[in-house]
Amino acid sequence: MQKRADKRHKCEASVICNCFNKDKTFNATMLNCGEGGMYFESDSFFKEGTNIFFKVKTCSFDTSEPELCNGLRTASLAEVRWWKEMSSEDASRFGIGVKYY
């Protein structure tokens, strides 16, 4: 059961993110977004409660969903609400859900 208040839209976006007020940036891939938050995958770990700033570098999405623009933010501050480890043979990867401020 999903706990989301807003509908999520599938997309694929290349994003850069960093912990708020920190200089080091990390690459990530946004896989869905909505008006209240987004889900992305990254090689970097962000614990629950971490404030992150992200910016979209490139984005592609299904043009049959015109309401997608309602949830797509190209730059925003967000709070990490949950994370999961996604093991792979090459390296650790993390799935991260955030809520926009």
N, CA and C atoms as an extended XYZ file, in Angstrom:
303
Properties=species:S:1:pos:R:3:atomname:S:1:resname:S:1:resid:I:1 pbc="F F F"
N         0.833       -1.181        0.000 N   MET     1
C         0.000        0.000        0.000 CA  MET     1
C         0.882        1.249        0.000 C   MET     1
N         0.580        2.180       -0.887 N   GLN     2
C         1.350        3.409       -0.958 CA  GLN     2
C         0.748        4.458       -0.040 C   GLN     2
N         1.601        5.291        0.558 N   LYS     3
C         1.170        6.317        1.497 CA  LYS     3
C         1.167        7.705        0.872 C   LYS     3
N         1.272        7.785       -0.446 N   ARG     4
C         1.387        9.080       -1.112 CA  ARG     4
C         0.044        9.795       -1.194 C   ARG     4
N         0.091       11.111       -1.036 N   ALA     5
C        -1.102       11.935       -1.181 CA  ALA     5
C        -1.294       12.357       -2.637 C   ALA     5
N        -0.209       12.384       -3.413 N   ASP     6
C        -0.255       12.855       -4.789 CA  ASP     6
C         0.109       11.741       -5.763 C   ASP     6
N        -0.458       11.801       -6.957 N   LYS     7
C        -0.145       10.838       -8.008 CA  LYS     7
C         1.304       11.015       -8.450 C   LYS     7
N         1.983        9.906       -8.728 N   ARG     8
C         3.348        9.949       -9.237 CA  ARG     8
C         3.336        9.709      -10.735 C   ARG     8
N         4.261       10.342      -11.433 N   HIS     9
C         4.388       10.223      -12.880 CA  HIS     9
C         5.763        9.662      -13.193 C   HIS     9
N         5.807        8.667      -14.068 N   LYS    10
C         7.085        8.093      -14.470 CA  LYS    10
C         7.838        9.077      -15.354 C   LYS    10
N         9.117        9.167      -15.116 N   CYS    11
C         9.989        9.988      -15.951 CA  CYS    11
C        11.400        9.457      -15.767 C   CYS    11
N        12.296        9.924      -16.557 N   GLU    12
C        13.700        9.590      -16.351 CA  GLU    12
C        14.489       10.877      -16.503 C   GLU    12
N        15.078       11.299      -15.408 N   ALA    13
C        15.802       12.564      -15.408 CA  ALA    13
C        17.167       12.368      -14.774 C   ALA    13
N        18.147       12.983      -15.358 N   SER    14
C        19.479       13.026      -14.779 CA  SER    14
C        19.513       14.230      -13.842 C   SER    14
N        19.841       13.998      -12.568 N   VAL    15
C        19.857       15.083      -11.597 CA  VAL    15
C        21.191       15.116      -10.865 C   VAL    15
N        21.515       16.277      -10.356 N   ILE    16
C        22.639       16.400       -9.433 CA  ILE    16
C        22.042       16.824       -8.095 C   ILE    16
N        22.608       16.308       -7.014 N   CYS    17
C        22.087       16.664       -5.701 CA  CYS    17
C        23.227       16.756       -4.705 C   CYS    17
N        22.947       17.455       -3.635 N   ASN    18
C        23.905       17.564       -2.551 CA  ASN    18
C        23.156       17.817       -1.256 C   ASN    18
N        23.811       17.460       -0.155 N   CYS    19
C        23.238       17.797        1.143 CA  CYS    19
C        23.200       19.312        1.218 C   CYS    19
N        22.106       19.854        1.743 N   PHE    20
C        21.927       21.304        1.787 CA  PHE    20
C        23.117       21.976        2.472 C   PHE    20
N        23.634       23.018        1.855 N   ASN    21
C        24.771       23.808        2.335 CA  ASN    21
C        26.091       23.052        2.336 C   ASN    21
N        26.208       22.010        1.531 N   LYS    22
C        27.471       21.289        1.360 CA  LYS    22
C        27.910       21.427       -0.090 C   LYS    22
N        29.214       21.370       -0.335 N   ASP    23
C        29.742       21.590       -1.680 CA  ASP    23
C        29.752       20.345       -2.565 C   ASP    23
N        29.944       19.173       -1.989 N   LYS    24
C        30.086       17.956       -2.795 CA  LYS    24
C        28.742       17.590       -3.437 C   LYS    24
N        28.762       17.375       -4.767 N   THR    25
C        27.549       16.999       -5.485 CA  THR    25
C        27.615       15.532       -5.903 C   THR    25
N        26.436       14.956       -6.098 N   PHE    26
C        26.303       13.562       -6.479 CA  PHE    26
C        25.364       13.457       -7.670 C   PHE    26
N        25.638       12.519       -8.566 N   ASN    27
C        24.751       12.256       -9.698 CA  ASN    27
C        23.696       11.247       -9.274 C   ASN    27
N        22.496       11.404       -9.822 N   ALA    28
C        21.397       10.501       -9.521 CA  ALA    28
C        20.458       10.451      -10.720 C   ALA    28
N        19.518        9.496      -10.680 N   THR    29
C        18.518        9.367      -11.725 CA  THR    29
C        17.131        9.410      -11.092 C   THR    29
N        16.354       10.431      -11.430 N   MET    30
C        14.973       10.521      -10.964 CA  MET    30
C        14.135        9.581      -11.824 C   MET    30
N        13.309        8.742      -11.173 N   LEU    31
C        12.490        7.786      -11.911 CA  LEU    31
C        10.996        8.074      -11.828 C   LEU    31
N        10.565        8.853      -10.837 N   ASN    32
C         9.187        9.326      -10.816 CA  ASN    32
C         9.084       10.566       -9.960 C   ASN    32
N         8.027       11.335      -10.201 N   CYS    33
C         7.837       12.568       -9.445 CA  CYS    33
C         6.350       12.872       -9.336 C   CYS    33
N         6.003       13.697       -8.385 N   GLY    34
C         4.637       14.152       -8.181 CA  GLY    34
C         4.688       15.537       -7.562 C   GLY    34
N         3.534       16.078       -7.234 N   GLU    35
C         3.519       17.423       -6.666 CA  GLU    35
C         4.178       17.480       -5.295 C   GLU    35
N         4.182       16.352       -4.557 N   GLY    36
C         4.722       16.367       -3.199 CA  GLY    36
C         6.119       15.825       -3.034 C   GLY    36
N         6.656       15.140       -4.061 N   GLY    37
C         7.983       14.570       -3.894 CA  GLY    37
C         8.435       13.806       -5.118 C   GLY    37
N         9.529       13.063       -4.955 N   MET    38
C        10.072       12.289       -6.068 CA  MET    38
C        10.823       11.084       -5.538 C   MET    38
N        11.138       10.151       -6.459 N   TYR    39
C        11.950        8.984       -6.167 CA  TYR    39
C        13.147        9.018       -7.097 C   TYR    39
N        14.339        8.812       -6.541 N   PHE    40
C        15.534        8.753       -7.377 CA  PHE    40
C        16.446        7.637       -6.901 C   PHE    40
N        17.355        7.247       -7.776 N   GLU    41
C        18.351        6.235       -7.453 CA  GLU    41
C        19.736        6.843       -7.600 C   GLU    41
N        20.626        6.446       -6.674 N   SER    42
C        21.965        7.024       -6.631 CA  SER    42
C        22.949        6.013       -6.062 C   SER    42
N        24.211        6.197       -6.388 N   ASP    43
C        25.271        5.406       -5.772 CA  ASP    43
C        25.602        5.945       -4.385 C   ASP    43
N        25.083        7.125       -4.065 N   SER    44
C        25.351        7.765       -2.776 CA  SER    44
C        24.180        7.551       -1.823 C   SER    44
N        24.493        7.401       -0.555 N   PHE    45
C        23.499        7.166        0.488 CA  PHE    45
C        23.119        8.486        1.152 C   PHE    45
N        21.833        8.687        1.359 N   PHE    46
C        21.319        9.834        2.113 CA  PHE    46
C        20.366        9.286        3.169 C   PHE    46
N        20.635        9.545        4.445 N   LYS    47
C        19.791        8.981        5.500 CA  LYS    47
C        18.493        9.779        5.651 C   LYS    47
N        17.507        9.150        6.293 N   GLU    48
C        16.215        9.794        6.526 CA  GLU    48
C        16.413       11.100        7.279 C   GLU    48
N        15.660       12.122        6.888 N   GLY    49
C        15.740       13.421        7.534 CA  GLY    49
C        16.759       14.368        6.924 C   GLY    49
N        17.617       13.873        6.034 N   THR    50
C        18.623       14.713        5.390 CA  THR    50
C        17.946       15.700        4.442 C   THR    50
N        18.352       16.945        4.508 N   ASN    51
C        17.862       17.959        3.570 CA  ASN    51
C        18.796       17.966        2.368 C   ASN    51
N        18.212       17.773        1.186 N   ILE    52
C        19.025       17.785       -0.026 CA  ILE    52
C        18.508       18.848       -0.988 C   ILE    52
N        19.422       19.366       -1.766 N   PHE    53
C        19.074       20.270       -2.858 CA  PHE    53
C        19.365       19.506       -4.134 C   PHE    53
N        18.416       19.510       -5.059 N   PHE    54
C        18.651       18.820       -6.324 CA  PHE    54
C        18.312       19.744       -7.488 C   PHE    54
N        18.937       19.440       -8.626 N   LYS    55
C        18.693       20.189       -9.859 CA  LYS    55
C        18.673       19.199      -11.017 C   LYS    55
N        17.661       19.309      -11.877 N   VAL    56
C        17.524       18.434      -13.038 CA  VAL    56
C        18.483       18.895      -14.132 C   VAL    56
N        19.265       17.943      -14.665 N   LYS    57
C        20.154       18.255      -15.792 CA  LYS    57
C        19.450       17.973      -17.111 C   LYS    57
N        18.884       16.786      -17.271 N   THR    58
C        18.127       16.419      -18.476 CA  THR    58
C        16.935       15.574      -18.050 C   THR    58
N        15.867       15.614      -18.856 N   CYS    59
C        14.663       14.871      -18.493 CA  CYS    59
C        13.943       14.381      -19.739 C   CYS    59
N        13.421       13.151      -19.671 N   SER    60
C        12.551       12.640      -20.723 CA  SER    60
C        11.373       11.950      -20.034 C   SER    60
N        10.190       12.066      -20.625 N   PHE    61
C         9.008       11.469      -20.021 CA  PHE    61
C         7.994       11.149      -21.098 C   PHE    61
N         6.975       10.406      -20.704 N   ASP    62
C         5.909        9.990      -21.600 CA  ASP    62
C         5.027       11.196      -21.913 C   ASP    62
N         5.030       11.642      -23.168 N   THR    63
C         4.259       12.831      -23.549 CA  THR    63
C         2.760       12.591      -23.546 C   THR    63
N         2.312       11.351      -23.327 N   SER    64
C         0.877       11.098      -23.235 CA  SER    64
C         0.319       11.509      -21.874 C   SER    64
N         1.188       11.918      -20.947 N   GLU    65
C         0.761       12.386      -19.635 CA  GLU    65
C         1.013       13.889      -19.522 C   GLU    65
N         0.108       14.728      -20.052 N   PRO    66
C         0.365       16.174      -20.027 CA  PRO    66
C         0.406       16.765      -18.624 C   PRO    66
N        -0.237       16.105      -17.640 N   GLU    67
C        -0.229       16.648      -16.281 CA  GLU    67
C         1.088       16.418      -15.571 C   GLU    67
N         2.055       15.747      -16.204 N   LEU    68
C         3.348       15.500      -15.592 CA  LEU    68
C         3.997       16.792      -15.112 C   LEU    68
N         3.858       17.838      -15.867 N   CYS    69
C         4.497       19.105      -15.502 CA  CYS    69
C         4.035       19.614      -14.144 C   CYS    69
N         2.876       19.160      -13.655 N   ASN    70
C         2.388       19.589      -12.346 CA  ASN    70
C         3.307       19.135      -11.220 C   ASN    70
N         4.037       18.044      -11.400 N   GLY    71
C         4.887       17.530      -10.341 CA  GLY    71
C         6.364       17.636      -10.596 C   GLY    71
N         6.755       18.079      -11.773 N   LEU    72
C         8.170       18.140      -12.113 CA  LEU    72
C         8.782       19.452      -11.632 C   LEU    72
N         9.734       19.340      -10.744 N   ARG    73
C        10.483       20.514      -10.294 CA  ARG    73
C        11.881       20.403      -10.875 C   ARG    73
N        12.370       21.478      -11.447 N   THR    74
C        13.705       21.435      -12.043 CA  THR    74
C        14.792       21.742      -11.023 C   THR    74
N        14.430       22.339       -9.909 N   ALA    75
C        15.351       22.575       -8.799 CA  ALA    75
C        14.515       22.729       -7.544 C   ALA    75
N        14.945       22.098       -6.451 N   SER    76
C        14.151       22.188       -5.235 CA  SER    76
C        14.934       21.687       -4.032 C   SER    76
N        14.467       22.078       -2.875 N   LEU    77
C        14.959       21.574       -1.606 CA  LEU    77
C        13.965       20.509       -1.145 C   LEU    77
N        14.474       19.387       -0.648 N   ALA    78
C        13.604       18.285       -0.246 CA  ALA    78
C        14.190       17.576        0.971 C   ALA    78
N        13.324       16.816        1.663 N   GLU    79
C        13.743       16.023        2.812 CA  GLU    79
C        13.672       14.544        2.453 C   GLU    79
N        14.723       13.797        2.776 N   VAL    80
C        14.723       12.351        2.559 CA  VAL    80
C        13.750       11.730        3.555 C   VAL    80
N        12.740       11.007        3.036 N   ARG    81
C        11.736       10.369        3.884 CA  ARG    81
C        12.011        8.888        4.087 C   ARG    81
N        12.618        8.237        3.086 N   TRP    82
C        12.931        6.821        3.195 CA  TRP    82
C        14.011        6.467        2.186 C   TRP    82
N        14.631        5.309        2.389 N   TRP    83
C        15.646        4.814        1.460 CA  TRP    83
C        15.646        3.292        1.506 C   TRP    83
N        16.165        2.688        0.457 N   LYS    84
C        16.352        1.240        0.424 CA  LYS    84
C        17.637        0.950       -0.333 C   LYS    84
N        18.323       -0.105        0.107 N   GLU    85
C        19.546       -0.510       -0.594 CA  GLU    85
C        19.160       -1.451       -1.718 C   GLU    85
N        19.737       -1.204       -2.870 N   MET    86
C        19.486       -2.017       -4.048 CA  MET    86
C        20.813       -2.650       -4.427 C   MET    86
N        21.052       -3.863       -3.990 N   SER    87
C        22.346       -4.485       -4.254 CA  SER    87
C        22.469       -4.899       -5.713 C   SER    87
N        23.665       -4.750       -6.190 N   SER    88
C        23.997       -5.194       -7.540 CA  SER    88
C        25.388       -5.814       -7.476 C   SER    88
N        25.754       -6.476       -8.529 N   GLU    89
C        27.068       -7.125       -8.537 CA  GLU    89
C        28.213       -6.114       -8.556 C   GLU    89
N        27.986       -4.972       -9.175 N   ASP    90
C        29.060       -3.988       -9.330 CA  ASP    90
C        29.292       -3.151       -8.078 C   ASP    90
N        28.238       -2.562       -7.542 N   ALA    91
C        28.398       -1.661       -6.410 CA  ALA    91
C        27.053       -1.462       -5.725 C   ALA    91
N        27.085       -0.843       -4.560 N   SER    92
C        25.841       -0.531       -3.864 CA  SER    92
C        25.132        0.618       -4.568 C   SER    92
N        23.834        0.518       -4.608 N   ARG    93
C        23.004        1.572       -5.178 CA  ARG    93
C        21.824        1.731       -4.234 C   ARG    93
N        21.287        2.949       -4.151 N   PHE    94
C        20.225        3.238       -3.210 CA  PHE    94
C        19.024        3.854       -3.911 C   PHE    94
N        17.837        3.441       -3.506 N   GLY    95
C        16.598        4.055       -3.927 CA  GLY    95
C        16.169        4.999       -2.817 C   GLY    95
N        15.820        6.234       -3.173 N   ILE    96
C        15.566        7.263       -2.156 CA  ILE    96
C        14.278        8.014       -2.488 C   ILE    96
N        13.396        8.137       -1.500 N   GLY    97
C        12.170        8.898       -1.650 CA  GLY    97
C        12.264       10.186       -0.874 C   GLY    97
N        11.912       11.293       -1.508 N   VAL    98
C        11.998       12.601       -0.846 CA  VAL    98
C        10.666       13.336       -0.935 C   VAL    98
N        10.458       14.215        0.028 N   LYS    99
C         9.279       15.094        0.050 CA  LYS    99
C         9.780       16.523       -0.135 C   LYS    99
N         9.150       17.225       -1.083 N   TYR   100
C         9.546       18.612       -1.348 CA  TYR   100
C         9.169       19.525       -0.186 C   TYR   100
N         9.989       20.560        0.034 N   TYR   101
C         9.625       21.626        0.972 CA  TYR   101
C         8.809       22.657        0.244 C   TYR   101
